[in-house]
Amino acid sequence: MNESEYDKKATDTLLYIEQAIEESGADIDFEGAGGILTLEFADGSKIIINKQGAAKQIWVAARSGGFHYGFVDGRWINDQSGAELLSELSRLVREQSGEDVTLG
């Protein structure tokens, strides 16, 4: 995948996540800017999702750790666990917010 393809896929994914959070009705504040999407929860904790262009990955920083996702066969896959980004992010949001938000 070239730089332009990566940027479009990653940007579309961040916008999808932002829209899904907004439509969920969950008490989660979010802000997207410059390839970074920050989710902030009632307890003040955050999940930060950002594009890493040099690595052609999406990185997630959550209370439980940091995770890297590469684009494989049409999905963002965790390069350590093999888990899919949206399902793993749903779990991380649930852990930090206590709310059941399904992103994928």
TINU-419049 format. One record per residue: residue number from 1; residue in one letter; x, y, z of N, C-alpha, C, CB in turn. Coordinates in steps of 0.02 Angstrom, whole numbers, plus 50000, padded with zeros to 5 digits. Each point is the difference from the previous one (the first is absolute). Last residue first. Glycine has a CB too. Layout:
NUM;A;X;Y;Z;X;Y;Z;X;Y;Z;X;Y;Z
...
***
This chain:
104;G;49129;49889;50787;50009;49963;49937;49947;49949;49989;50119;50019;50009
103;L;49893;50132;50183;50027;50040;49946;50005;49963;49934;50063;50062;50085
102;T;49798;49944;50166;50023;49955;49948;50022;50041;49940;49923;49908;50040
101;V;50040;50126;50238;50001;50034;49936;50030;49952;49949;50011;50115;50054
100;D;49903;49900;50216;50007;49952;49945;49993;50036;49934;49954;49907;50073
99;E;50142;50187;50174;49943;49999;49953;50014;49952;49943;49973;50120;50030
98;G;50181;49941;50148;49946;49961;50030;49939;49997;49955;50042;50033;50112
97;S;50185;50072;49855;49939;50040;50010;49946;49964;50038;50026;50058;49895
96;Q;50193;49846;50049;50013;50066;50029;49937;50039;50015;50106;50000;49939
95;E;49887;49778;49963;50041;49996;50061;50008;50068;50033;50061;49903;49951
94;R;49829;50084;49839;49959;49970;50053;50038;49998;50066;49939;49931;49914
93;V;50179;50136;49895;49951;50052;50019;49957;49974;50058;50000;50046;49882
92;L;50147;49799;50023;50037;50051;50038;49954;50056;50023;50103;49974;49934
91;R;49807;49858;49925;50017;49973;50066;50035;50052;50043;50009;49885;49950
90;S;49945;50171;49827;49937;49994;50037;50012;49975;50071;49940;49976;49891
89;L;50242;50027;49962;49985;50067;50025;49933;50000;50037;50065;50050;49905
88;E;50001;49752;49988;50043;50012;50058;49986;50070;50030;50088;49925;49950
87;S;49798;50016;49854;49977;49957;50055;50043;50012;50062;49960;49914;49917
86;L;50102;50202;49888;49935;50023;50024;49974;49957;50057;49976;50044;49887
85;L;50240;49898;50008;49997;50066;50033;49932;50016;50030;50087;50038;49921
84;E;50000;49707;50054;49978;50052;49953;49987;50065;50039;49948;49913;49923
83;A;50234;49881;50139;49931;50024;50010;49985;50057;49952;50005;49967;50122
82;G;50208;49912;49915;49960;49980;49943;49927;50023;50005;50075;49903;49988
81;S;50130;50135;50159;49949;49951;50019;49960;49973;49942;49994;50057;50108
80;Q;50189;50101;49859;50023;49953;50051;49949;49945;50013;50067;50093;50052
79;D;49900;50092;49792;50059;49963;49978;50029;49953;50052;50024;50096;49928
78;N;49718;49989;50014;50051;50010;50051;50061;49957;49982;49913;50025;50089
77;I;49912;50066;49723;50015;49943;50043;50058;50016;50048;49959;49922;49909
76;W;49842;50184;49907;50056;50021;50042;50011;49946;50053;49976;50125;49980
75;R;49918;49829;49767;49985;50016;50070;50064;50023;50035;49905;49915;50001
74;G;50082;50002;49767;49941;50043;50007;49981;50018;50071;49962;49950;49898
73;D;50234;49913;50044;49940;49970;49971;49937;50040;50015;50054;49889;50011
72;V;50128;50213;50119;50011;49933;49972;49933;49973;49975;50099;49979;50078
71;F;50038;50249;50040;49944;49983;49956;50015;49935;49964;49972;50123;49986
70;G;50116;49950;50268;50016;50006;49929;49941;49978;49958;50122;49981;50025
69;Y;49925;50108;50245;49959;49964;49952;50023;50015;49929;49903;50004;50079
68;H;50169;50008;50208;50016;50021;49931;49961;49956;49952;50116;50040;50034
67;F;49881;50046;50247;49986;49949;49950;50012;50029;49930;49916;49944;50076
66;G;50118;50093;50218;50005;50027;49933;49995;49944;49949;50070;50096;50042
65;G;49821;49920;50223;50061;49992;49961;49996;50033;49932;50019;49895;50058
64;S;49813;50107;50126;50028;49933;50005;50062;49989;49957;49886;49961;50024
63;R;49990;50246;49979;50023;49988;50068;50035;49933;50006;49906;50071;50044
62;A;50104;50026;49715;49945;49994;50048;50029;49987;50069;49922;49955;49911
61;A;50142;50109;49813;50026;50003;50069;49940;50001;50046;50107;50061;49965
60;V;49950;49869;49762;49951;50014;50052;50036;49999;50067;49905;49949;49932
59;W;50150;50073;49780;50021;49984;50068;49946;50022;50049;50121;50013;49968
58;I;49914;49919;49755;49960;50038;50048;50022;49977;50069;49900;50014;49920
57;Q;50250;49981;49839;49960;49967;50052;49954;50050;50034;50092;49916;50018
56;K;50108;50101;49822;49937;49982;49967;49956;49958;50047;50057;50003;49887
55;A;50160;50111;50155;49991;49927;50009;49940;49973;49962;50054;50011;50112
54;A;49994;50221;49881;50065;49968;49984;49995;49924;50004;50060;50102;50044
53;G;49750;50034;50020;50013;49995;49929;50064;49965;49982;49938;50103;49989
52;Q;49884;49897;50211;50073;49998;49999;50022;49987;49929;50007;49958;50121
51;K;49757;50130;50023;50032;49975;49940;50076;50004;50009;49902;50035;49927
50;N;49920;49941;50284;50032;50044;49952;50032;49964;49942;50020;50077;50093
49;I;49821;49931;50154;50006;49961;49939;50033;50045;49949;49897;49927;50026
48;I;50057;50056;50257;50025;50041;49945;50013;49953;49941;50051;50087;50079
47;I;49802;49927;50167;50028;49955;49950;50020;50045;49942;49928;49898;50036
46;K;50030;50156;50244;49996;50011;49928;50023;49939;49962;50018;50122;50018
45;S;49879;49975;50246;50047;49960;49961;49987;50010;49925;50006;49915;50093
44;G;49860;50183;50085;50059;50038;49980;50050;49960;49960;49983;50068;50099
43;D;49792;49868;49983;50050;49996;50054;50064;50038;49983;49952;49889;50032
42;A;49866;50093;49810;49977;50036;50059;50051;50000;50057;49883;49970;49969
41;F;50215;50001;49783;49946;49969;50037;49985;50038;50064;50032;49889;49953
40;E;50081;50147;49782;50007;50014;50071;49938;49977;50037;50075;50099;49975
39;L;50074;49873;49777;49938;49985;50035;50012;50013;50074;49965;49912;49913
38;T;50159;50166;49841;50004;49991;50073;49930;49988;50028;50103;50074;50006
37;L;50045;49918;49748;49933;49999;50029;50007;49984;50075;49946;49965;49889
36;I;50218;50127;49890;49995;49974;50068;49928;50005;50023;50120;50033;50026
35;G;49970;50056;49765;50014;49928;50000;49999;49968;50068;50067;50020;49900
34;G;49882;50217;50068;50069;49983;49979;50017;49927;50002;50030;50109;50040
33;A;49756;49938;50091;50039;50053;49967;50068;49973;49981;49939;50090;50066
32;G;49810;49853;50080;50043;49978;49946;50035;50058;49968;49926;49903;49980
31;E;49934;50020;50260;50026;50054;49959;50047;49971;49949;49989;50083;50095
30;F;49804;49849;50109;50052;49984;49951;50020;50061;49961;49955;49884;49991
29;D;49899;50002;50242;50019;50059;49962;50054;49979;49951;49972;50078;50096
28;I;49827;49778;50026;50070;50001;49981;50012;50064;49960;50008;49872;49998
27;D;49787;49989;50105;50028;50061;50029;50075;50000;49990;49908;50005;50086
26;A;49908;49873;49745;50040;49990;50061;50028;50067;50024;50029;49882;49964
25;G;49842;50069;49830;49966;50032;50056;50037;49992;50066;49894;49981;49941
24;S;50151;49947;49818;49988;49951;50054;49960;50031;50058;50106;49942;49968
23;E;49979;50177;49834;49935;49969;49991;49982;49952;50057;50016;50011;49878
22;E;50200;50096;50118;49947;50051;50004;49930;49969;49997;50079;50082;49945
21;I;50106;49777;50023;49998;50023;50069;49944;50051;50008;50125;49981;50013
20;A;49918;49946;49770;49971;49946;50040;49994;50019;50073;50047;49917;49920
19;Q;50064;50231;49932;49928;49999;49986;49965;49946;50043;50022;50041;49883
18;E;50213;49971;50127;49971;50061;50028;49924;50000;49992;50107;50063;49974
17;I;50014;49765;49923;50001;49991;50073;49966;50060;50033;50106;49931;49993
16;Y;49926;50082;49774;49950;49949;50017;49994;49991;50076;50024;49942;49891
15;L;50147;50197;50027;49934;50032;49993;49944;49951;50017;50047;50076;49911
14;L;50171;49839;50085;49993;50046;50056;49932;50036;49997;50125;50016;50003
13;T;49929;49845;49816;49990;49960;50061;49990;50045;50060;50069;49908;49951
12;D;49987;50190;49841;49931;49974;49999;49984;49961;50063;50006;49994;49875
11;T;50216;50079;50097;49955;50057;50012;49928;49977;50002;50081;50077;49945
10;A;50079;49762;49996;50007;50019;50070;49954;50058;50018;50119;49961;49997
9;K;49891;49970;49777;49972;49946;50041;50001;50019;50074;50037;49916;49914
8;K;50065;50234;49933;49928;49997;49990;49968;49948;50045;50015;50038;49882
7;D;50221;49977;50116;49971;50059;50031;49924;50000;49994;50105;50063;49974
6;Y;50018;49764;49917;50002;49994;50073;49964;50059;50032;50109;49938;49992
5;E;49919;50073;49778;49950;49948;50017;49997;49991;50076;50021;49941;49890
4;S;50146;50203;50027;49933;50029;49989;49945;49951;50019;50048;50069;49907
3;E;50180;49857;50099;49986;50051;50053;49929;50028;49994;50122;50029;50001
2;N;49909;49727;49896;50041;50061;49998;49976;50050;50053;50022;49982;49876
1;M;49975;49741;50116;49957;50058;50000;50046;50062;50000;49905;49938;50062
***
